[in-house]
Amino acid sequence: MSISWQDFEAVELRVGTIVDVQEFPAARKPAYQLTVDFGEFGLKKSSAQITALYTPAQLLGKQVLAVTNFPPKQIGPFMSECLVTGFIQADGAVVLAIPDRPVTNGLRLA
C-alpha cells in the first residue's frame, strides 16, 4: 500500500531522551513506563514493551524515535502519550529505533 507525501508529513516522528524508567507490573505483557524529554515539545510518557533487550539503567539517557502526535492511549492504569518506535524481531523482542549520533531533543525525522 502506498501513502502520499501528505500522509507521511502528518506523522510527527521526533527524537527524545528517556529521563525516567519505571517497571510496569500492571501491563499484560512485560513493559516499562518511560518519560521522554522532547525538548520544546515537553515531556511525554510511553508504555514500551522493550524489557527483553533493555534494562532500566541501559534506557536512562538513551535517545529514541517516537510518534508524538497520536492521541493519548489508556494502557491499564497508565496514560501513554507517545509511541516509542522499534523493530520487532522474530522472537518478539524489540530493538529500539535510535539516532546513531546525539541530536537535539524534539527534532523531527525528515
Buried (B, 14 or more C-beta within 10 A) or exposed (E): EEEEEEEEEEBBBBBBBBBBBEEBEEBEEEBBBBBBBBBEBEBBBBBBBBBEEBEBEEBEEBBBBBBBEBEEEEBEEBEBBBBBBBEEEEEEBBEBBBEEEEEEBBBEBE
